[in-house]
């Protein structure tokens, strides 16, 4: 599984991205990694709360009709699992056990 590094979000928003939930509450997320896999760009983010739990949030990066970047929740379990595994491989590359 091959990925290509991306920096479209980092160039546009910097290292921190503020997201709003359904109640319009804001949370600051740190942009850990963004990459292209297949025909999609993905972003891996982490809030302070997620960091405490050693968890990350994974999103698909899309653009709206005005060309603004949007983050979409990945609904497909198989796609989410694949992207999460790709991120793990980038962060924790397998060591050669020689």
matplotlib code that plots the C-alpha trace (Angstrom):
import matplotlib.pyplot as plt

x = [0.0, 1.7, 1.0, 2.2, 2.8, 0.5, 0.6, -2.5, -4.1, -0.8, -0.1, -3.7, -4.3, -1.0, -0.4, -3.6, -7.1, -10.2, -13.3, -16.8, -19.2, -23.0, -23.5, -21.1, -18.5, -14.9, -12.0, -8.4, -6.8, -3.1, -2.4, -0.2, -0.1, -1.7, -1.2, -2.7, -3.9, -5.7, -7.7, -8.3, -6.3, -6.5, -5.7, -4.8, -5.6, -5.3, -7.0, -5.6, -8.4, -7.6, -3.9, -4.6, -6.3, -3.5, -6.1, -6.3, -9.1, -8.9, -10.6, -11.0, -10.0, -12.4, -13.1, -16.4, -17.9, -15.8, -12.6, -12.4, -11.0, -13.4, -12.9, -15.3, -15.8, -14.9, -18.1, -16.9, -15.3, -12.9, -11.7, -11.2, -9.3, -7.0, -6.2, -5.5, -3.2, -1.4, -0.9, 0.4, 2.9, 4.2, 4.5, 5.7, 7.6, 8.4, 11.9, 14.1, 14.7, 18.2]
y = [0.0, 3.2, 6.7, 10.1, 12.9, 15.9, 19.3, 21.1, 21.5, 22.5, 25.1, 26.5, 26.2, 25.6, 22.9, 23.4, 23.1, 24.2, 22.0, 22.5, 19.8, 19.7, 22.0, 24.5, 23.8, 24.2, 21.9, 22.5, 19.6, 19.2, 18.1, 15.0, 13.7, 14.1, 11.9, 10.7, 7.1, 6.1, 9.1, 10.6, 12.8, 11.9, 13.8, 12.5, 14.9, 14.7, 16.9, 17.2, 14.9, 12.2, 12.5, 11.6, 8.4, 7.8, 8.0, 9.9, 11.2, 10.2, 12.3, 12.3, 15.8, 17.1, 20.5, 22.3, 24.2, 27.3, 25.3, 25.4, 22.3, 20.2, 17.2, 14.3, 11.6, 8.2, 6.2, 3.0, 0.7, -0.9, 2.4, 3.7, 0.5, 0.8, 4.4, 3.8, 1.0, 3.2, 5.8, 3.3, 2.1, 5.6, 6.3, 2.9, 1.4, -2.3, -2.9, -5.5, -8.2, -9.1]
z = [0.0, -1.2, 0.1, -1.0, 1.5, 1.4, 3.0, 1.7, 5.1, 6.8, 4.1, 4.5, 8.2, 9.9, 12.5, 14.5, 13.1, 15.0, 14.4, 15.6, 16.7, 16.4, 19.4, 17.8, 20.5, 19.2, 19.7, 18.6, 16.8, 16.0, 12.5, 12.9, 9.3, 5.9, 2.9, -0.3, -0.7, -3.9, -5.1, -1.6, 0.7, 4.4, 7.6, 11.0, 13.8, 17.6, 20.3, 23.8, 24.9, 22.3, 23.2, 26.8, 25.5, 22.9, 20.1, 16.8, 14.5, 10.9, 8.2, 4.4, 3.0, 0.3, -1.2, -1.3, -4.3, -3.3, -3.3, 0.6, 2.3, 4.4, 6.6, 6.2, 8.7, 7.2, 7.4, 5.7, 8.2, 5.7, 4.4, 8.0, 8.9, 5.9, 6.4, 10.1, 9.3, 6.8, 9.4, 11.9, 9.4, 8.8, 12.6, 13.7, 10.7, 11.1, 12.3, 10.7, 13.3, 12.2]

ax = plt.figure().add_subplot(projection="3d")
ax.plot(x, y, z, "-o")
ax.set_aspect("equal")
plt.show()
